[in-house]
Amino acid sequence: MGKFDRFNELHGLINQAMELVVRARSGEIDNNEALDGIWELLVSLDYELQLIEREHRESLIHKLLLRRIVLVKN
């Protein structure tokens, strides 16, 4: 998944949470139902952010290892 796809997915999750708040404030859905939905969205956001963090960390480690290999060869 590309960087922009991942950001769009995160943005979509945030928009869904905001929509739940609006629906709860307008009385369209029960507050507890909104909180449950927001909780699920936060769990999804947390998971996606952990994936991004792990990918970033692995990328940095890979770059450092490549740099070290180049330095050793020279």
LUMLUMDREN-2810 file (N, C-alpha, C; in Angstrom, 1 decimal):
<atoms>
<atom><aa>M</aa><ch>A</ch><at>N</at><xx>0.8</xx><yy>-1.2</yy><zz>0.0</zz></atom>
<atom><aa>M</aa><ch>A</ch><at>CA</at><xx>0.0</xx><yy>0.0</yy><zz>0.0</zz></atom>
<atom><aa>M</aa><ch>A</ch><at>C</at><xx>0.9</xx><yy>1.2</yy><zz>0.0</zz></atom>
<atom><aa>G</aa><ch>A</ch><at>N</at><xx>0.6</xx><yy>2.2</yy><zz>-0.9</zz></atom>
<atom><aa>G</aa><ch>A</ch><at>CA</at><xx>1.4</xx><yy>3.4</yy><zz>-1.0</zz></atom>
<atom><aa>G</aa><ch>A</ch><at>C</at><xx>1.1</xx><yy>4.3</yy><zz>0.2</zz></atom>
<atom><aa>K</aa><ch>A</ch><at>N</at><xx>2.1</xx><yy>5.3</yy><zz>0.3</zz></atom>
<atom><aa>K</aa><ch>A</ch><at>CA</at><xx>2.0</xx><yy>6.2</yy><zz>1.4</zz></atom>
<atom><aa>K</aa><ch>A</ch><at>C</at><xx>0.7</xx><yy>7.0</yy><zz>1.4</zz></atom>
<atom><aa>F</aa><ch>A</ch><at>N</at><xx>0.3</xx><yy>7.5</yy><zz>0.2</zz></atom>
<atom><aa>F</aa><ch>A</ch><at>CA</at><xx>-0.9</xx><yy>8.3</yy><zz>0.1</zz></atom>
<atom><aa>F</aa><ch>A</ch><at>C</at><xx>-2.1</xx><yy>7.5</yy><zz>0.3</zz></atom>
<atom><aa>D</aa><ch>A</ch><at>N</at><xx>-2.1</xx><yy>6.2</yy><zz>-0.1</zz></atom>
<atom><aa>D</aa><ch>A</ch><at>CA</at><xx>-3.3</xx><yy>5.3</yy><zz>0.2</zz></atom>
<atom><aa>D</aa><ch>A</ch><at>C</at><xx>-3.4</xx><yy>5.2</yy><zz>1.7</zz></atom>
<atom><aa>R</aa><ch>A</ch><at>N</at><xx>-2.3</xx><yy>5.0</yy><zz>2.4</zz></atom>
<atom><aa>R</aa><ch>A</ch><at>CA</at><xx>-2.4</xx><yy>4.8</yy><zz>3.8</zz></atom>
<atom><aa>R</aa><ch>A</ch><at>C</at><xx>-2.9</xx><yy>6.1</yy><zz>4.5</zz></atom>
<atom><aa>F</aa><ch>A</ch><at>N</at><xx>-2.4</xx><yy>7.3</yy><zz>4.1</zz></atom>
<atom><aa>F</aa><ch>A</ch><at>CA</at><xx>-2.9</xx><yy>8.5</yy><zz>4.6</zz></atom>
<atom><aa>F</aa><ch>A</ch><at>C</at><xx>-4.4</xx><yy>8.7</yy><zz>4.4</zz></atom>
<atom><aa>N</aa><ch>A</ch><at>N</at><xx>-4.9</xx><yy>8.4</yy><zz>3.2</zz></atom>
<atom><aa>N</aa><ch>A</ch><at>CA</at><xx>-6.3</xx><yy>8.5</yy><zz>2.8</zz></atom>
<atom><aa>N</aa><ch>A</ch><at>C</at><xx>-7.1</xx><yy>7.5</yy><zz>3.7</zz></atom>
<atom><aa>E</aa><ch>A</ch><at>N</at><xx>-6.6</xx><yy>6.3</yy><zz>4.0</zz></atom>
<atom><aa>E</aa><ch>A</ch><at>CA</at><xx>-7.3</xx><yy>5.4</yy><zz>4.9</zz></atom>
<atom><aa>E</aa><ch>A</ch><at>C</at><xx>-7.4</xx><yy>6.0</yy><zz>6.3</zz></atom>
<atom><aa>L</aa><ch>A</ch><at>N</at><xx>-6.3</xx><yy>6.6</yy><zz>6.8</zz></atom>
<atom><aa>L</aa><ch>A</ch><at>CA</at><xx>-6.3</xx><yy>7.2</yy><zz>8.1</zz></atom>
<atom><aa>L</aa><ch>A</ch><at>C</at><xx>-7.3</xx><yy>8.3</yy><zz>8.2</zz></atom>
<atom><aa>H</aa><ch>A</ch><at>N</at><xx>-7.3</xx><yy>9.1</yy><zz>7.1</zz></atom>
<atom><aa>H</aa><ch>A</ch><at>CA</at><xx>-8.2</xx><yy>10.3</yy><zz>7.0</zz></atom>
<atom><aa>H</aa><ch>A</ch><at>C</at><xx>-9.6</xx><yy>9.8</yy><zz>7.0</zz></atom>
<atom><aa>G</aa><ch>A</ch><at>N</at><xx>-9.9</xx><yy>8.7</yy><zz>6.3</zz></atom>
<atom><aa>G</aa><ch>A</ch><at>CA</at><xx>-11.2</xx><yy>8.1</yy><zz>6.3</zz></atom>
<atom><aa>G</aa><ch>A</ch><at>C</at><xx>-11.7</xx><yy>7.7</yy><zz>7.7</zz></atom>
<atom><aa>L</aa><ch>A</ch><at>N</at><xx>-10.8</xx><yy>7.0</yy><zz>8.4</zz></atom>
<atom><aa>L</aa><ch>A</ch><at>CA</at><xx>-11.2</xx><yy>6.6</yy><zz>9.8</zz></atom>
<atom><aa>L</aa><ch>A</ch><at>C</at><xx>-11.5</xx><yy>7.8</yy><zz>10.7</zz></atom>
<atom><aa>I</aa><ch>A</ch><at>N</at><xx>-10.7</xx><yy>8.9</yy><zz>10.5</zz></atom>
<atom><aa>I</aa><ch>A</ch><at>CA</at><xx>-11.0</xx><yy>10.1</yy><zz>11.3</zz></atom>
<atom><aa>I</aa><ch>A</ch><at>C</at><xx>-12.3</xx><yy>10.7</yy><zz>10.9</zz></atom>
<atom><aa>N</aa><ch>A</ch><at>N</at><xx>-12.6</xx><yy>10.7</yy><zz>9.6</zz></atom>
<atom><aa>N</aa><ch>A</ch><at>CA</at><xx>-13.9</xx><yy>11.3</yy><zz>9.2</zz></atom>
<atom><aa>N</aa><ch>A</ch><at>C</at><xx>-15.1</xx><yy>10.5</yy><zz>9.7</zz></atom>
<atom><aa>Q</aa><ch>A</ch><at>N</at><xx>-14.9</xx><yy>9.1</yy><zz>9.7</zz></atom>
<atom><aa>Q</aa><ch>A</ch><at>CA</at><xx>-16.0</xx><yy>8.3</yy><zz>10.3</zz></atom>
<atom><aa>Q</aa><ch>A</ch><at>C</at><xx>-16.2</xx><yy>8.6</yy><zz>11.7</zz></atom>
<atom><aa>A</aa><ch>A</ch><at>N</at><xx>-15.2</xx><yy>8.8</yy><zz>12.5</zz></atom>
<atom><aa>A</aa><ch>A</ch><at>CA</at><xx>-15.3</xx><yy>9.1</yy><zz>13.9</zz></atom>
<atom><aa>A</aa><ch>A</ch><at>C</at><xx>-16.0</xx><yy>10.5</yy><zz>14.1</zz></atom>
<atom><aa>M</aa><ch>A</ch><at>N</at><xx>-15.7</xx><yy>11.4</yy><zz>13.3</zz></atom>
<atom><aa>M</aa><ch>A</ch><at>CA</at><xx>-16.3</xx><yy>12.7</yy><zz>13.4</zz></atom>
<atom><aa>M</aa><ch>A</ch><at>C</at><xx>-17.8</xx><yy>12.6</yy><zz>13.0</zz></atom>
<atom><aa>E</aa><ch>A</ch><at>N</at><xx>-18.1</xx><yy>11.8</yy><zz>12.0</zz></atom>
<atom><aa>E</aa><ch>A</ch><at>CA</at><xx>-19.5</xx><yy>11.6</yy><zz>11.6</zz></atom>
<atom><aa>E</aa><ch>A</ch><at>C</at><xx>-20.3</xx><yy>11.0</yy><zz>12.7</zz></atom>
<atom><aa>L</aa><ch>A</ch><at>N</at><xx>-19.7</xx><yy>10.1</yy><zz>13.5</zz></atom>
<atom><aa>L</aa><ch>A</ch><at>CA</at><xx>-20.4</xx><yy>9.5</yy><zz>14.6</zz></atom>
<atom><aa>L</aa><ch>A</ch><at>C</at><xx>-20.7</xx><yy>10.5</yy><zz>15.7</zz></atom>
<atom><aa>V</aa><ch>A</ch><at>N</at><xx>-19.8</xx><yy>11.4</yy><zz>15.9</zz></atom>
<atom><aa>V</aa><ch>A</ch><at>CA</at><xx>-20.0</xx><yy>12.5</yy><zz>16.9</zz></atom>
<atom><aa>V</aa><ch>A</ch><at>C</at><xx>-21.2</xx><yy>13.4</yy><zz>16.5</zz></atom>
<atom><aa>V</aa><ch>A</ch><at>N</at><xx>-21.2</xx><yy>13.7</yy><zz>15.2</zz></atom>
<atom><aa>V</aa><ch>A</ch><at>CA</at><xx>-22.2</xx><yy>14.6</yy><zz>14.7</zz></atom>
<atom><aa>V</aa><ch>A</ch><at>C</at><xx>-23.6</xx><yy>13.9</yy><zz>14.8</zz></atom>
<atom><aa>R</aa><ch>A</ch><at>N</at><xx>-23.6</xx><yy>12.6</yy><zz>14.4</zz></atom>
<atom><aa>R</aa><ch>A</ch><at>CA</at><xx>-24.9</xx><yy>11.8</yy><zz>14.5</zz></atom>
<atom><aa>R</aa><ch>A</ch><at>C</at><xx>-25.4</xx><yy>11.7</yy><zz>15.9</zz></atom>
<atom><aa>A</aa><ch>A</ch><at>N</at><xx>-24.4</xx><yy>11.5</yy><zz>16.9</zz></atom>
<atom><aa>A</aa><ch>A</ch><at>CA</at><xx>-24.8</xx><yy>11.4</yy><zz>18.3</zz></atom>
<atom><aa>A</aa><ch>A</ch><at>C</at><xx>-25.3</xx><yy>12.7</yy><zz>18.8</zz></atom>
<atom><aa>R</aa><ch>A</ch><at>N</at><xx>-24.7</xx><yy>13.8</yy><zz>18.5</zz></atom>
<atom><aa>R</aa><ch>A</ch><at>CA</at><xx>-25.1</xx><yy>15.1</yy><zz>18.9</zz></atom>
<atom><aa>R</aa><ch>A</ch><at>C</at><xx>-26.5</xx><yy>15.5</yy><zz>18.4</zz></atom>
<atom><aa>S</aa><ch>A</ch><at>N</at><xx>-26.7</xx><yy>15.1</yy><zz>17.2</zz></atom>
<atom><aa>S</aa><ch>A</ch><at>CA</at><xx>-28.0</xx><yy>15.4</yy><zz>16.6</zz></atom>
<atom><aa>S</aa><ch>A</ch><at>C</at><xx>-29.2</xx><yy>14.4</yy><zz>17.1</zz></atom>
<atom><aa>G</aa><ch>A</ch><at>N</at><xx>-28.8</xx><yy>13.4</yy><zz>17.9</zz></atom>
<atom><aa>G</aa><ch>A</ch><at>CA</at><xx>-29.8</xx><yy>12.5</yy><zz>18.4</zz></atom>
<atom><aa>G</aa><ch>A</ch><at>C</at><xx>-30.1</xx><yy>11.4</yy><zz>17.4</zz></atom>
<atom><aa>E</aa><ch>A</ch><at>N</at><xx>-29.4</xx><yy>11.3</yy><zz>16.3</zz></atom>
<atom><aa>E</aa><ch>A</ch><at>CA</at><xx>-29.7</xx><yy>10.3</yy><zz>15.3</zz></atom>
<atom><aa>E</aa><ch>A</ch><at>C</at><xx>-29.3</xx><yy>8.9</yy><zz>15.8</zz></atom>
<atom><aa>I</aa><ch>A</ch><at>N</at><xx>-28.3</xx><yy>8.8</yy><zz>16.6</zz></atom>
<atom><aa>I</aa><ch>A</ch><at>CA</at><xx>-27.9</xx><yy>7.6</yy><zz>17.2</zz></atom>
<atom><aa>I</aa><ch>A</ch><at>C</at><xx>-27.6</xx><yy>7.8</yy><zz>18.7</zz></atom>
<atom><aa>D</aa><ch>A</ch><at>N</at><xx>-27.7</xx><yy>6.7</yy><zz>19.4</zz></atom>
<atom><aa>D</aa><ch>A</ch><at>CA</at><xx>-27.5</xx><yy>6.7</yy><zz>20.9</zz></atom>
<atom><aa>D</aa><ch>A</ch><at>C</at><xx>-26.0</xx><yy>7.1</yy><zz>21.2</zz></atom>
<atom><aa>N</aa><ch>A</ch><at>N</at><xx>-25.7</xx><yy>7.8</yy><zz>22.2</zz></atom>
<atom><aa>N</aa><ch>A</ch><at>CA</at><xx>-24.4</xx><yy>8.1</yy><zz>22.6</zz></atom>
<atom><aa>N</aa><ch>A</ch><at>C</at><xx>-23.5</xx><yy>6.9</yy><zz>22.8</zz></atom>
<atom><aa>N</aa><ch>A</ch><at>N</at><xx>-24.0</xx><yy>5.8</yy><zz>23.5</zz></atom>
<atom><aa>N</aa><ch>A</ch><at>CA</at><xx>-23.2</xx><yy>4.6</yy><zz>23.7</zz></atom>
<atom><aa>N</aa><ch>A</ch><at>C</at><xx>-22.9</xx><yy>3.9</yy><zz>22.4</zz></atom>
<atom><aa>E</aa><ch>A</ch><at>N</at><xx>-23.8</xx><yy>4.0</yy><zz>21.4</zz></atom>
<atom><aa>E</aa><ch>A</ch><at>CA</at><xx>-23.5</xx><yy>3.4</yy><zz>20.1</zz></atom>
<atom><aa>E</aa><ch>A</ch><at>C</at><xx>-22.4</xx><yy>4.2</yy><zz>19.4</zz></atom>
<atom><aa>A</aa><ch>A</ch><at>N</at><xx>-22.4</xx><yy>5.5</yy><zz>19.5</zz></atom>
<atom><aa>A</aa><ch>A</ch><at>CA</at><xx>-21.4</xx><yy>6.4</yy><zz>19.0</zz></atom>
<atom><aa>A</aa><ch>A</ch><at>C</at><xx>-20.1</xx><yy>6.1</yy><zz>19.6</zz></atom>
<atom><aa>L</aa><ch>A</ch><at>N</at><xx>-20.1</xx><yy>5.9</yy><zz>21.0</zz></atom>
<atom><aa>L</aa><ch>A</ch><at>CA</at><xx>-18.8</xx><yy>5.7</yy><zz>21.7</zz></atom>
<atom><aa>L</aa><ch>A</ch><at>C</at><xx>-18.2</xx><yy>4.3</yy><zz>21.3</zz></atom>
<atom><aa>D</aa><ch>A</ch><at>N</at><xx>-19.1</xx><yy>3.3</yy><zz>21.1</zz></atom>
<atom><aa>D</aa><ch>A</ch><at>CA</at><xx>-18.6</xx><yy>2.0</yy><zz>20.6</zz></atom>
<atom><aa>D</aa><ch>A</ch><at>C</at><xx>-18.0</xx><yy>2.1</yy><zz>19.3</zz></atom>
<atom><aa>G</aa><ch>A</ch><at>N</at><xx>-18.6</xx><yy>2.8</yy><zz>18.4</zz></atom>
<atom><aa>G</aa><ch>A</ch><at>CA</at><xx>-18.1</xx><yy>3.0</yy><zz>17.0</zz></atom>
<atom><aa>G</aa><ch>A</ch><at>C</at><xx>-16.8</xx><yy>3.8</yy><zz>17.0</zz></atom>
<atom><aa>I</aa><ch>A</ch><at>N</at><xx>-16.7</xx><yy>4.8</yy><zz>17.8</zz></atom>
<atom><aa>I</aa><ch>A</ch><at>CA</at><xx>-15.5</xx><yy>5.6</yy><zz>17.9</zz></atom>
<atom><aa>I</aa><ch>A</ch><at>C</at><xx>-14.3</xx><yy>4.7</yy><zz>18.5</zz></atom>
<atom><aa>W</aa><ch>A</ch><at>N</at><xx>-14.7</xx><yy>3.9</yy><zz>19.5</zz></atom>
<atom><aa>W</aa><ch>A</ch><at>CA</at><xx>-13.7</xx><yy>3.0</yy><zz>20.1</zz></atom>
<atom><aa>W</aa><ch>A</ch><at>C</at><xx>-13.1</xx><yy>2.1</yy><zz>19.0</zz></atom>
<atom><aa>E</aa><ch>A</ch><at>N</at><xx>-14.0</xx><yy>1.5</yy><zz>18.2</zz></atom>
<atom><aa>E</aa><ch>A</ch><at>CA</at><xx>-13.5</xx><yy>0.6</yy><zz>17.1</zz></atom>
<atom><aa>E</aa><ch>A</ch><at>C</at><xx>-12.6</xx><yy>1.3</yy><zz>16.1</zz></atom>
<atom><aa>L</aa><ch>A</ch><at>N</at><xx>-13.0</xx><yy>2.5</yy><zz>15.8</zz></atom>
<atom><aa>L</aa><ch>A</ch><at>CA</at><xx>-12.2</xx><yy>3.4</yy><zz>14.9</zz></atom>
<atom><aa>L</aa><ch>A</ch><at>C</at><xx>-10.8</xx><yy>3.7</yy><zz>15.5</zz></atom>
<atom><aa>L</aa><ch>A</ch><at>N</at><xx>-10.8</xx><yy>4.0</yy><zz>16.8</zz></atom>
<atom><aa>L</aa><ch>A</ch><at>CA</at><xx>-9.5</xx><yy>4.3</yy><zz>17.4</zz></atom>
<atom><aa>L</aa><ch>A</ch><at>C</at><xx>-8.6</xx><yy>3.1</yy><zz>17.5</zz></atom>
<atom><aa>V</aa><ch>A</ch><at>N</at><xx>-9.2</xx><yy>1.9</yy><zz>17.7</zz></atom>
<atom><aa>V</aa><ch>A</ch><at>CA</at><xx>-8.4</xx><yy>0.7</yy><zz>17.6</zz></atom>
<atom><aa>V</aa><ch>A</ch><at>C</at><xx>-7.8</xx><yy>0.5</yy><zz>16.2</zz></atom>
<atom><aa>S</aa><ch>A</ch><at>N</at><xx>-8.6</xx><yy>0.7</yy><zz>15.2</zz></atom>
<atom><aa>S</aa><ch>A</ch><at>CA</at><xx>-8.1</xx><yy>0.6</yy><zz>13.8</zz></atom>
<atom><aa>S</aa><ch>A</ch><at>C</at><xx>-7.0</xx><yy>1.7</yy><zz>13.5</zz></atom>
<atom><aa>L</aa><ch>A</ch><at>N</at><xx>-7.2</xx><yy>2.9</yy><zz>14.0</zz></atom>
<atom><aa>L</aa><ch>A</ch><at>CA</at><xx>-6.2</xx><yy>3.9</yy><zz>13.8</zz></atom>
<atom><aa>L</aa><ch>A</ch><at>C</at><xx>-4.9</xx><yy>3.5</yy><zz>14.5</zz></atom>
<atom><aa>D</aa><ch>A</ch><at>N</at><xx>-5.0</xx><yy>3.0</yy><zz>15.7</zz></atom>
<atom><aa>D</aa><ch>A</ch><at>CA</at><xx>-3.8</xx><yy>2.6</yy><zz>16.5</zz></atom>
<atom><aa>D</aa><ch>A</ch><at>C</at><xx>-3.1</xx><yy>1.5</yy><zz>15.7</zz></atom>
<atom><aa>Y</aa><ch>A</ch><at>N</at><xx>-3.8</xx><yy>0.5</yy><zz>15.2</zz></atom>
<atom><aa>Y</aa><ch>A</ch><at>CA</at><xx>-3.2</xx><yy>-0.6</yy><zz>14.4</zz></atom>
<atom><aa>Y</aa><ch>A</ch><at>C</at><xx>-2.5</xx><yy>0.0</yy><zz>13.2</zz></atom>
<atom><aa>E</aa><ch>A</ch><at>N</at><xx>-3.1</xx><yy>0.8</yy><zz>12.5</zz></atom>
<atom><aa>E</aa><ch>A</ch><at>CA</at><xx>-2.5</xx><yy>1.4</yy><zz>11.2</zz></atom>
<atom><aa>E</aa><ch>A</ch><at>C</at><xx>-1.3</xx><yy>2.2</yy><zz>11.6</zz></atom>
<atom><aa>L</aa><ch>A</ch><at>N</at><xx>-1.3</xx><yy>3.0</yy><zz>12.6</zz></atom>
<atom><aa>L</aa><ch>A</ch><at>CA</at><xx>-0.2</xx><yy>3.8</yy><zz>13.0</zz></atom>
<atom><aa>L</aa><ch>A</ch><at>C</at><xx>1.0</xx><yy>2.9</yy><zz>13.5</zz></atom>
<atom><aa>Q</aa><ch>A</ch><at>N</at><xx>0.7</xx><yy>1.8</yy><zz>14.1</zz></atom>
<atom><aa>Q</aa><ch>A</ch><at>CA</at><xx>1.7</xx><yy>0.9</yy><zz>14.5</zz></atom>
<atom><aa>Q</aa><ch>A</ch><at>C</at><xx>2.4</xx><yy>0.3</yy><zz>13.3</zz></atom>
<atom><aa>L</aa><ch>A</ch><at>N</at><xx>1.6</xx><yy>-0.1</yy><zz>12.3</zz></atom>
<atom><aa>L</aa><ch>A</ch><at>CA</at><xx>2.2</xx><yy>-0.6</yy><zz>11.0</zz></atom>
<atom><aa>L</aa><ch>A</ch><at>C</at><xx>3.1</xx><yy>0.4</yy><zz>10.4</zz></atom>
<atom><aa>I</aa><ch>A</ch><at>N</at><xx>2.6</xx><yy>1.7</yy><zz>10.3</zz></atom>
<atom><aa>I</aa><ch>A</ch><at>CA</at><xx>3.4</xx><yy>2.7</yy><zz>9.7</zz></atom>
<atom><aa>I</aa><ch>A</ch><at>C</at><xx>4.7</xx><yy>2.9</yy><zz>10.5</zz></atom>
<atom><aa>E</aa><ch>A</ch><at>N</at><xx>4.6</xx><yy>2.9</yy><zz>11.8</zz></atom>
<atom><aa>E</aa><ch>A</ch><at>CA</at><xx>5.8</xx><yy>3.1</yy><zz>12.6</zz></atom>
<atom><aa>E</aa><ch>A</ch><at>C</at><xx>6.8</xx><yy>1.9</yy><zz>12.4</zz></atom>
<atom><aa>R</aa><ch>A</ch><at>N</at><xx>6.3</xx><yy>0.7</yy><zz>12.3</zz></atom>
<atom><aa>R</aa><ch>A</ch><at>CA</at><xx>7.2</xx><yy>-0.4</yy><zz>12.1</zz></atom>
<atom><aa>R</aa><ch>A</ch><at>C</at><xx>7.8</xx><yy>-0.4</yy><zz>10.7</zz></atom>
<atom><aa>E</aa><ch>A</ch><at>N</at><xx>7.1</xx><yy>0.0</yy><zz>9.7</zz></atom>
<atom><aa>E</aa><ch>A</ch><at>CA</at><xx>7.6</xx><yy>0.1</yy><zz>8.3</zz></atom>
<atom><aa>E</aa><ch>A</ch><at>C</at><xx>8.7</xx><yy>1.2</yy><zz>8.3</zz></atom>
<atom><aa>H</aa><ch>A</ch><at>N</at><xx>8.4</xx><yy>2.3</yy><zz>9.0</zz></atom>
<atom><aa>H</aa><ch>A</ch><at>CA</at><xx>9.4</xx><yy>3.4</yy><zz>9.0</zz></atom>
<atom><aa>H</aa><ch>A</ch><at>C</at><xx>10.7</xx><yy>3.0</yy><zz>9.7</zz></atom>
<atom><aa>R</aa><ch>A</ch><at>N</at><xx>10.5</xx><yy>2.3</yy><zz>10.8</zz></atom>
<atom><aa>R</aa><ch>A</ch><at>CA</at><xx>11.7</xx><yy>1.8</yy><zz>11.6</zz></atom>
<atom><aa>R</aa><ch>A</ch><at>C</at><xx>12.5</xx><yy>0.8</yy><zz>10.7</zz></atom>
<atom><aa>E</aa><ch>A</ch><at>N</at><xx>11.8</xx><yy>-0.1</yy><zz>10.1</zz></atom>
<atom><aa>E</aa><ch>A</ch><at>CA</at><xx>12.5</xx><yy>-1.1</yy><zz>9.2</zz></atom>
<atom><aa>E</aa><ch>A</ch><at>C</at><xx>13.2</xx><yy>-0.4</yy><zz>8.1</zz></atom>
<atom><aa>S</aa><ch>A</ch><at>N</at><xx>12.6</xx><yy>0.6</yy><zz>7.5</zz></atom>
<atom><aa>S</aa><ch>A</ch><at>CA</at><xx>13.2</xx><yy>1.4</yy><zz>6.4</zz></atom>
<atom><aa>S</aa><ch>A</ch><at>C</at><xx>14.5</xx><yy>2.1</yy><zz>6.9</zz></atom>
<atom><aa>L</aa><ch>A</ch><at>N</at><xx>14.4</xx><yy>2.7</yy><zz>8.1</zz></atom>
<atom><aa>L</aa><ch>A</ch><at>CA</at><xx>15.6</xx><yy>3.4</yy><zz>8.6</zz></atom>
<atom><aa>L</aa><ch>A</ch><at>C</at><xx>16.7</xx><yy>2.4</yy><zz>8.9</zz></atom>
<atom><aa>I</aa><ch>A</ch><at>N</at><xx>16.4</xx><yy>1.2</yy><zz>9.5</zz></atom>
<atom><aa>I</aa><ch>A</ch><at>CA</at><xx>17.4</xx><yy>0.2</yy><zz>9.8</zz></atom>
<atom><aa>I</aa><ch>A</ch><at>C</at><xx>18.0</xx><yy>-0.3</yy><zz>8.5</zz></atom>
<atom><aa>H</aa><ch>A</ch><at>N</at><xx>17.2</xx><yy>-0.5</yy><zz>7.4</zz></atom>
<atom><aa>H</aa><ch>A</ch><at>CA</at><xx>17.7</xx><yy>-0.9</yy><zz>6.1</zz></atom>
<atom><aa>H</aa><ch>A</ch><at>C</at><xx>18.7</xx><yy>0.1</yy><zz>5.6</zz></atom>
<atom><aa>K</aa><ch>A</ch><at>N</at><xx>18.3</xx><yy>1.4</yy><zz>5.6</zz></atom>
<atom><aa>K</aa><ch>A</ch><at>CA</at><xx>19.2</xx><yy>2.5</yy><zz>5.1</zz></atom>
<atom><aa>K</aa><ch>A</ch><at>C</at><xx>20.5</xx><yy>2.5</yy><zz>5.9</zz></atom>
<atom><aa>L</aa><ch>A</ch><at>N</at><xx>20.4</xx><yy>2.4</yy><zz>7.2</zz></atom>
<atom><aa>L</aa><ch>A</ch><at>CA</at><xx>21.6</xx><yy>2.4</yy><zz>8.0</zz></atom>
<atom><aa>L</aa><ch>A</ch><at>C</at><xx>22.5</xx><yy>1.2</yy><zz>7.7</zz></atom>
<atom><aa>L</aa><ch>A</ch><at>N</at><xx>21.9</xx><yy>0.0</yy><zz>7.5</zz></atom>
<atom><aa>L</aa><ch>A</ch><at>CA</at><xx>22.7</xx><yy>-1.2</yy><zz>7.1</zz></atom>
<atom><aa>L</aa><ch>A</ch><at>C</at><xx>23.4</xx><yy>-1.0</yy><zz>5.7</zz></atom>
<atom><aa>L</aa><ch>A</ch><at>N</at><xx>22.6</xx><yy>-0.4</yy><zz>4.8</zz></atom>
<atom><aa>L</aa><ch>A</ch><at>CA</at><xx>23.2</xx><yy>-0.2</yy><zz>3.5</zz></atom>
<atom><aa>L</aa><ch>A</ch><at>C</at><xx>24.4</xx><yy>0.8</yy><zz>3.5</zz></atom>
<atom><aa>R</aa><ch>A</ch><at>N</at><xx>24.2</xx><yy>1.8</yy><zz>4.3</zz></atom>
<atom><aa>R</aa><ch>A</ch><at>CA</at><xx>25.2</xx><yy>2.8</yy><zz>4.5</zz></atom>
<atom><aa>R</aa><ch>A</ch><at>C</at><xx>26.5</xx><yy>2.2</yy><zz>5.1</zz></atom>
<atom><aa>R</aa><ch>A</ch><at>N</at><xx>26.3</xx><yy>1.3</yy><zz>6.1</zz></atom>
<atom><aa>R</aa><ch>A</ch><at>CA</at><xx>27.4</xx><yy>0.7</yy><zz>6.7</zz></atom>
<atom><aa>R</aa><ch>A</ch><at>C</at><xx>28.1</xx><yy>-0.3</yy><zz>5.7</zz></atom>
<atom><aa>I</aa><ch>A</ch><at>N</at><xx>27.3</xx><yy>-1.0</yy><zz>4.9</zz></atom>
<atom><aa>I</aa><ch>A</ch><at>CA</at><xx>27.9</xx><yy>-1.9</yy><zz>3.9</zz></atom>
<atom><aa>I</aa><ch>A</ch><at>C</at><xx>28.8</xx><yy>-1.0</yy><zz>2.9</zz></atom>
<atom><aa>V</aa><ch>A</ch><at>N</at><xx>28.3</xx><yy>0.1</yy><zz>2.5</zz></atom>
<atom><aa>V</aa><ch>A</ch><at>CA</at><xx>29.0</xx><yy>1.0</yy><zz>1.6</zz></atom>
<atom><aa>V</aa><ch>A</ch><at>C</at><xx>30.3</xx><yy>1.5</yy><zz>2.2</zz></atom>
<atom><aa>L</aa><ch>A</ch><at>N</at><xx>30.2</xx><yy>1.9</yy><zz>3.5</zz></atom>
<atom><aa>L</aa><ch>A</ch><at>CA</at><xx>31.4</xx><yy>2.3</yy><zz>4.2</zz></atom>
<atom><aa>L</aa><ch>A</ch><at>C</at><xx>32.5</xx><yy>1.2</yy><zz>4.4</zz></atom>
<atom><aa>V</aa><ch>A</ch><at>N</at><xx>32.0</xx><yy>0.0</yy><zz>4.6</zz></atom>
<atom><aa>V</aa><ch>A</ch><at>CA</at><xx>32.9</xx><yy>-1.1</yy><zz>4.8</zz></atom>
<atom><aa>V</aa><ch>A</ch><at>C</at><xx>33.6</xx><yy>-1.4</yy><zz>3.5</zz></atom>
<atom><aa>K</aa><ch>A</ch><at>N</at><xx>32.9</xx><yy>-1.4</yy><zz>2.4</zz></atom>
<atom><aa>K</aa><ch>A</ch><at>CA</at><xx>33.5</xx><yy>-1.7</yy><zz>1.1</zz></atom>
<atom><aa>K</aa><ch>A</ch><at>C</at><xx>34.5</xx><yy>-0.6</yy><zz>0.7</zz></atom>
<atom><aa>N</aa><ch>A</ch><at>N</at><xx>34.3</xx><yy>0.6</yy><zz>1.1</zz></atom>
<atom><aa>N</aa><ch>A</ch><at>CA</at><xx>35.3</xx><yy>1.7</yy><zz>0.7</zz></atom>
<atom><aa>N</aa><ch>A</ch><at>C</at><xx>36.4</xx><yy>1.6</yy><zz>1.7</zz></atom>
</atoms>
